Amino acid sequence: MIEDLEELVVCESFSSDLEAVARSAKVVGALGRRLLGAEPEYVVADGVTHLRWRFGEPRVLLLGHHDTVWPIGSLRTHPWSVVDGIARGPGVFDMKAGLVQIFHALSGLRDLDGVSVLITGDEEVGSRSSRRLIEESARGLRAAFVLEASADGGALKLARKGTSDYVVSVYGKAAHAGLEPDKGANAGVELAHQILAIAAMGSGTDADGVLGRTTVTPTVLSGGTTFNTVPARAQVAVDVRVPTVAEQERVDQAMRGLAPVLEGTRIEVSGGPNRPPMEASMSAGLFRLAQAVAGRLGIGPLTGTAVGGASDGNFTAGVGCPTLDGLGAVGGGAHADHEHVVVAELPRRTALLRGLVEEVLTGAMEKHPGETGETGETL
């Protein structure tokens, strides 16, 4: 596993470098071919290379991505290494170790019938070319297992906030700021009114914690042309994080209902929901199953948490597929200088994943209602 991880890490795959992503896809494809005994389907969308394996009629999806946030050349400053049981390198934690776990977990199964594997190439930049592929691959399945890295201490990710992105553009009228400012319509002042309205759209209190609240955050601001001109245009980008679909819809309606305050100005709102929230109800049954599998393997107890960041698991949950996320590497430092993986956890997490896939494929949740809740709900 360490040798395979090194091969993936030293093939840099910065999301914005499509040629690098294509090279990485070939390396990932070769690894999958060796361990799964099958060629992948290479799917190129908007120049981004994704990979998919399907065995028979899919019932379970294993999902990951091979792109990283690390620019080409990062290996010079963050070289691959394994020292004192810690593996380091660009993208080692987020999430190339998860890819190694996928292939090694599946290589230990006697029969791959019912398994689908999707490895995308643009998760780190919003999955815009792969969203349809992800949703198509997950719709109607019993389960999706997302090999994003774990949360602190190896916790699985049971819920994720949904995300929305907006740009609010304000249009006014230019005028000389010294000679006749009253003949202008100040887009900057109007934008200030709108920013205050936008910032007030969040909901919840500090007692709810960040993960329980809807946050609506104005971020990038721009406007105006010269020091002595009333600005005719200004705009703000807005980052929205929501815990439920209802909250995402509420904020979307509020954003589209923004109205100008100053005479002579107008407002345009672009953007909208990007990823739906992965609500806790979508992972509850699978988490109970994971706890049971971990107990039988002697690698428990497992913990779970909700996180504010989004992943492709938001999309699988959004189409109604039960989803368990954070099954990937144990370590830390995603996107940061101290990104690392605890090597000793790789085989344990791989065994957990293999056990989960076996349980889902054999319908074990239906046979053991005591492990999945009082109602014995099925996947």
C-alpha positions in Angstrom: 0.0 0.0 0.0 2.8 2.4 0.8 4.5 1.7 -2.6 1.2 2.4 -4.4 0.6 5.5 -2.4 4.0 6.8 -3.3 3.3 6.2 -7.0 0.1 8.3 -6.8 1.7 11.1 -4.7 4.7 11.7 -6.9 2.4 12.0 -9.9 1.3 15.6 -9.2 -2.3 16.4 -10.1 -3.1 20.1 -9.5 -6.8 20.6 -10.4 -6.2 23.6 -12.6 -3.5 21.8 -14.7 -5.6 19.5 -17.0 -2.6 17.9 -18.5 -1.3 16.9 -15.1 -4.8 15.6 -14.1 -4.8 13.5 -17.3 -1.4 12.0 -16.5 -2.6 11.3 -13.0 -5.6 9.5 -14.3 -3.4 7.1 -16.3 -1.5 6.3 -13.1 -4.7 5.8 -11.1 -6.1 3.7 -14.0 -3.0 1.4 -14.0 -3.3 0.9 -10.3 -6.9 0.0 -10.6 -6.3 -2.3 -13.5 -3.6 -4.2 -11.6 -5.7 -4.6 -8.4 -9.2 -5.0 -9.9 -8.2 -6.8 -13.1 -10.2 -4.5 -15.3 -9.7 -1.4 -17.4 -11.4 1.8 -16.3 -13.7 3.8 -18.4 -12.0 7.2 -18.9 -14.6 10.0 -19.0 -13.3 13.4 -20.2 -15.7 16.3 -19.4 -14.7 19.9 -20.1 -11.1 18.7 -20.4 -11.1 17.0 -17.0 -10.3 13.3 -16.8 -12.4 11.1 -14.6 -12.3 7.3 -14.2 -15.0 4.7 -13.6 -15.2 1.0 -13.1 -18.5 -0.9 -13.1 -19.0 -4.6 -12.3 -22.4 -6.0 -13.2 -25.4 -4.0 -12.0 -24.1 -1.6 -9.4 -25.5 -1.6 -5.9 -22.7 0.2 -4.1 -20.5 3.1 -5.1 -16.9 3.8 -3.9 -16.2 7.5 -4.6 -13.0 9.5 -4.5 -11.0 12.1 -6.4 -7.4 12.2 -7.8 -6.9 16.0 -8.2 -5.2 18.0 -5.4 -4.9 21.7 -4.4 -1.1 21.5 -4.7 0.5 23.4 -7.7 2.9 21.5 -9.9 6.4 21.6 -8.4 5.2 21.2 -4.8 7.2 18.0 -4.5 10.4 20.1 -4.4 9.3 21.8 -1.1 7.0 18.9 0.2 8.7 15.7 -0.9 7.2 12.3 -0.5 8.5 10.6 2.7 7.7 8.0 5.3 9.3 8.7 8.6 8.4 7.2 12.0 5.1 5.8 10.6 4.0 9.1 9.0 3.6 9.5 5.3 3.9 13.0 3.8 3.6 14.6 0.4 1.2 16.7 -1.7 -2.3 15.3 -1.5 -1.3 12.3 0.5 -4.1 12.9 3.0 -6.6 14.6 0.7 -7.1 12.1 -0.8 -4.6 9.8 -2.5 -4.4 7.5 0.5 -8.2 7.0 0.1 -7.7 5.8 -3.5 -5.2 3.2 -2.4 -7.7 2.0 0.2 -10.4 1.7 -2.4 -8.3 -0.6 -4.7 -6.8 -2.7 -2.0 -10.2 -3.2 -0.3 -11.8 -4.4 -3.5 -8.9 -6.6 -4.4 -9.6 -8.7 -1.4 -13.2 -9.5 -2.4 -14.0 -12.8 -4.1 -16.6 -11.2 -6.3 -16.9 -7.6 -7.5 -20.4 -8.0 -9.0 -22.5 -5.0 -7.9 -19.5 -2.6 -7.3 -19.0 0.7 -8.9 -15.9 2.9 -8.5 -15.8 6.5 -9.5 -12.6 8.6 -9.2 -13.1 12.2 -10.3 -10.6 14.9 -11.4 -12.1 18.2 -10.2 -13.5 17.8 -6.7 -11.1 20.4 -5.3 -12.6 23.1 -7.7 -16.2 22.3 -7.2 -16.8 19.2 -9.2 -18.5 21.2 -12.0 -17.6 18.8 -14.7 -18.2 15.7 -12.7 -21.4 16.4 -10.8 -23.7 14.9 -13.3 -21.5 11.8 -13.5 -21.5 11.5 -9.7 -25.3 11.8 -9.4 -25.8 9.4 -12.3 -23.5 6.8 -10.7 -25.2 7.1 -7.2 -28.8 7.3 -8.1 -30.8 4.3 -6.9 -27.9 2.5 -5.2 -27.9 0.9 -1.7 -24.9 2.9 -0.5 -22.1 5.3 -1.4 -18.9 5.2 0.5 -16.8 8.3 0.2 -13.0 7.9 0.7 -12.4 11.5 1.7 -9.9 11.7 4.6 -11.3 11.3 8.1 -12.1 14.0 10.6 -9.9 14.5 13.7 -9.0 11.3 15.4 -10.2 9.2 12.5 -13.9 10.1 12.9 -16.2 9.4 10.1 -18.1 12.2 8.5 -21.8 11.8 9.1 -23.1 15.1 7.9 -21.8 18.0 5.8 -23.2 21.4 5.2 -24.5 22.3 1.8 -22.9 25.2 -0.1 -24.2 28.0 -2.3 -22.2 30.6 -4.1 -23.5 34.0 -5.3 -22.2 37.2 -6.9 -24.3 40.3 -6.2 -23.6 43.1 -8.8 -24.8 46.6 -8.2 -25.2 49.1 -11.1 -25.4 52.8 -10.5 -24.4 55.9 -12.4 -20.9 57.5 -12.7 -20.4 61.2 -11.9 -17.5 63.5 -11.0 -17.0 63.0 -7.2 -16.0 66.7 -6.7 -18.0 68.7 -9.3 -21.4 66.9 -9.3 -21.6 63.9 -7.1 -25.4 64.3 -6.7 -25.8 63.5 -10.4 -24.4 60.0 -9.8 -25.9 56.9 -8.3 -23.3 55.4 -6.0 -23.0 51.7 -6.5 -20.6 51.4 -3.6 -23.0 52.9 -1.1 -25.8 50.7 -2.5 -23.5 47.7 -2.1 -22.9 48.6 1.5 -26.7 48.4 2.1 -26.8 45.0 0.4 -23.9 43.6 2.3 -25.6 44.4 5.6 -28.8 42.7 4.4 -26.9 39.6 3.1 -24.9 39.2 6.4 -28.2 39.2 8.3 -29.5 36.2 6.4 -27.7 33.6 8.5 -29.7 31.7 11.1 -29.1 30.0 14.4 -27.1 31.1 17.5 -23.6 30.5 18.8 -25.2 27.8 21.0 -25.9 25.8 17.9 -22.2 25.7 17.0 -20.9 26.5 13.5 -22.2 23.2 12.2 -25.8 23.9 13.4 -26.0 27.3 11.9 -26.6 28.7 8.5 -23.7 31.1 7.6 -24.0 33.7 4.9 -20.7 35.4 4.5 -19.8 38.3 2.1 -16.3 37.7 0.9 -14.6 39.2 -2.2 -15.5 42.9 -2.7 -14.8 45.1 -5.7 -16.0 48.4 -7.2 -15.3 51.8 -8.7 -12.8 53.0 -11.3 -10.9 56.1 -10.1 -10.4 58.0 -6.9 -12.6 60.9 -8.0 -15.5 59.1 -9.7 -18.8 58.0 -8.2 -18.7 54.3 -8.8 -21.1 53.0 -11.4 -20.6 49.4 -10.5 -19.7 47.3 -7.4 -20.0 43.7 -6.5 -19.6 41.2 -3.7 -19.2 37.4 -3.7 -21.2 35.5 -1.1 -20.4 32.1 0.5 -23.4 30.2 2.0 -23.2 27.1 4.2 -26.4 25.4 5.3 -27.2 22.4 7.4 -30.5 21.5 5.7 -32.2 21.6 2.2 -34.9 23.9 3.7 -32.3 26.4 4.8 -30.6 26.3 1.4 -34.0 27.1 -0.3 -34.7 29.9 2.3 -31.4 31.6 1.6 -31.8 31.3 -2.1 -35.1 33.0 -2.1 -33.8 35.8 0.2 -30.8 36.4 -2.1 -33.0 36.6 -5.2 -35.3 38.9 -3.3 -32.7 41.6 -2.7 -34.0 45.0 -3.7 -32.1 48.3 -4.2 -32.3 51.0 -1.5 -30.9 54.0 -3.4 -32.7 55.6 -6.3 -31.0 55.1 -9.7 -29.4 51.7 -8.8 -30.2 48.2 -9.7 -29.1 44.8 -8.6 -28.3 41.5 -10.4 -27.8 38.2 -8.5 -26.0 35.3 -10.1 -25.1 31.9 -8.8 -27.0 29.6 -6.5 -26.8 26.3 -4.7 -23.7 24.3 -5.6 -23.8 21.2 -3.3 -26.9 20.1 -1.3 -26.3 19.3 2.4 -25.5 15.8 3.4 -28.0 15.5 6.2 -27.3 13.1 9.1 -30.3 10.9 8.2 -28.5 9.9 5.0 -25.6 8.3 7.0 -27.3 7.0 10.1 -27.9 3.4 9.0 -24.5 3.0 7.3 -22.7 4.4 10.4 -24.4 1.8 12.6 -23.4 -0.9 10.1 -19.8 0.5 10.2 -19.8 0.3 14.0 -20.9 -3.3 13.8 -18.3 -4.2 11.2 -15.5 -2.4 13.1 -16.5 -4.4 16.2 -16.3 -7.7 14.5 -12.9 -6.7 13.1 -11.6 -5.5 16.4 -10.8 -2.0 15.1 -13.5 -0.1 16.9 -15.0 1.8 18.5 -15.7 4.3 15.6 -16.7 7.9 16.1 -18.5 10.2 13.8 -19.0 13.9 13.4 -20.6 16.6 11.3 -18.3 18.9 9.3 -18.7 22.3 7.6 -16.8 21.5 4.5 -18.5 19.9 1.5 -17.5 16.9 -0.7 -18.8 14.8 -3.5 -20.8 13.0 -0.8 -23.1 15.9 -0.8 -24.1 15.0 -4.3 -24.7 11.3 -3.6 -26.8 12.1 -0.6 -28.6 14.7 -2.6 -30.0 12.1 -5.0 -31.2 10.0 -2.2 -28.3 7.5 -1.9 -27.4 6.6 1.7 -23.9 7.9 2.1 -21.0 7.5 4.6 -18.1 9.9 4.2 -14.6 10.2 5.8 -13.7 6.6 5.3 -10.3 7.5 4.0 -7.0 8.2 5.6 -6.4 9.0 9.3 -4.0 11.9 9.7 -4.3 15.6 9.2 -3.2 18.9 7.6 -5.3 18.8 4.4 -4.1 21.5 2.0 -1.5 22.6 4.5 2.3 22.2 5.0 1.8 19.5 7.6 -0.4 17.3 5.5 0.2 13.7 6.6 -1.2 10.2 6.9 -0.7 7.7 9.8 0.5 4.6 7.9 -0.6 2.1 10.6 -4.2 3.0 10.0 -4.2 2.3 6.3 -4.8 -1.5 6.5 -7.4 -1.0 9.3 -9.4 1.5 7.3 -9.1 -0.7 4.2 -10.4 -3.7 6.2 -13.3 -1.6 7.4 -14.2 -0.6 3.8 -14.0 -4.1 2.5 -16.3 -5.3 5.3 -18.8 -2.6 4.6 -18.9 -3.4 0.9 -19.4 -7.1 1.6 -22.2 -6.3 4.0 -24.0 -4.1 1.6 -23.6 -6.4 -1.4 -25.0 -9.4 0.6 -27.9 -7.4 2.1 -26.7 -7.9 5.6 -28.4 -4.8 6.9 -31.7 -6.5 6.1 -30.7 -9.6 8.1 -29.5 -7.8 11.3 -32.1 -5.1 12.3 -30.6 -4.9 15.7 -27.5 -3.3 14.1 -29.4 -0.8 12.0 -32.1 0.6 14.3 -35.3 -0.6 15.9 -37.2 -0.5 12.6 -34.6 -2.6 10.7 -34.5 -0.2 7.8 -32.8 -1.4 4.7 -30.4 0.3 2.4 
